[in-house]
Amino acid sequence: MKKNQKYLVWSPPAGANRFAALDNFVRAAEAEDWSESEIQYVIDEVVEARDDAAGVAVLVSFTER
């Protein structure tokens, strides 16, 4: 997904673990009409991350700056 990576307008919740942040990310992605495959890609990356910090970093990498 990196080649034509989409970015989401959202704010990661402060202090949330990766799964709580992922829940918010998915709701925001659905509101912006991301496809199921695009959302699933991000979910897979977050779940496979080595820890919460790495998982949240994945989500931030898909956040519009």
RAPE-V881530 format. One record per residue. RES is the residue in three letters. OMEGA is omega as a letter, one per 30 degrees, with the letter a starting at -180 (none if undefined). Layout:
# RAPE-V881530
<<RES	OMEGA> <RES	OMEGA>>
This chain:
# RAPE-V881530
<<MET	a> <LYS	a> <LYS	l> <ASN	a> <GLN	l> <LYS	l> <TYR	a> <LEU	l> <VAL	l> <TRP	l> <SER	l> <PRO	l> <PRO	a> <ALA	l> <GLY	a> <ALA	l> <ASN	a> <ARG	a> <PHE	l> <ALA	l> <ALA	l> <LEU	l> <ASP	l> <ASN	l> <PHE	a> <VAL	l> <ARG	l> <ALA	l> <ALA	l> <GLU	l> <ALA	l> <GLU	l> <ASP	l> <TRP	l> <SER	l> <GLU	a> <SER	l> <GLU	l> <ILE	a> <GLN	l> <TYR	a> <VAL	l> <ILE	a> <ASP	a> <GLU	a> <VAL	a> <VAL	a> <GLU	l> <ALA	a> <ARG	l> <ASP	a> <ASP	a> <ALA	l> <ALA	l> <GLY	l> <VAL	l> <ALA	l> <VAL	a> <LEU	l> <VAL	l> <SER	l> <PHE	a> <THR	l> <GLU	a> <ARG	none>>
